[in-house]
Amino acid sequence: MSGPQQRAPSPIAAPAGWTRALFITISLAFVTLFLVLPLLAVFYEALHKGLAFYFRAISAPESITSIKLTCVVALFVVPLNTFL
């Protein structure tokens, strides 16, 4: 038996370090722009009048009814979207 066979080098070269850093930077900028900033805006608008106002608003009968309706609709729609 002969020794282990060596594989031929791949014709596709590994990306340079700067290209990897560039793609990571672009990805993080995208996530920040489209996920983090809108989430911060939602929390700012919800809480800019204070926690007491937020809890008073979310415990209003209309808010509770809308939250229940959202949960009921989600219970039906999520399985339908999963299996259809």
N, C-alpha and C positions, 0 to 999 in steps of 0.2 A: 504494500500500500504506500501511496505517496502522501505527502503532507496535505494540509487543508488547502482547498482551492481558493484563490483570491478572486473577488468579483471585480469586474471592470468598473471604473468610475462612472457615475451617473452623468449623462449629458446635461442634465439640469443642475446648474450650480446653486448652492445655498445662497439665500439673499445676504447682502452685505449688512453689517451692523446698523448703518445709518438708515437703510430702507426699513428694517424691522422697527427701529425707533420711530420713524416717520409714520408707519402704519399704526403703531400703537397710539401715537399722539393724535392722529386723525380719528381713530376709534373713540378715544376718550373725549375728544372735542364733540363728536357726534352724540355720544351718550349724555354729555353735559347739556348740550343744546336742546336735545329733544326729549330728555327724561328728567334731569335734575332741575333745570330752570322752570319748566312748567309746574313741577311738583312743589317747588318753593313758592311760586306765585299762588298756587291754590292754598297752601297753608298760610301764607301771608294774608290773603283776602279773608280766609275763614277766621283768623285769630287777631286781626288788626284792631278790633274793638275790645279785645280782652277775652279771657277764658270764661268769665261769668256770662257775657253776652252770647258766646258760642254755645255753652251748655243750655242756656235758656232757649236759644233758637232751635237747637237740635232736639230738645225735649218737648217742643210744641206738638200739639196733636197732628197738625198737617205734616210735620217732619216725620213723625213716627209712622203715620199711614203711608207716606211715600217710601220709607225704608222697607216696610213690610211688603209693599207692592213690588219693589225692586227685587227682594229676596224670592218672592213667589214666581215672578217671571224668570229669574235666573234658574230656579229649580226645574223649570220646564225647558228652557232654551238650551242650557248647557248639555243635557243628555241628547237632545235632538241634534245639536251641532256635532256632538261626538260620534254619533252612530249613523247620521245621514250624510 
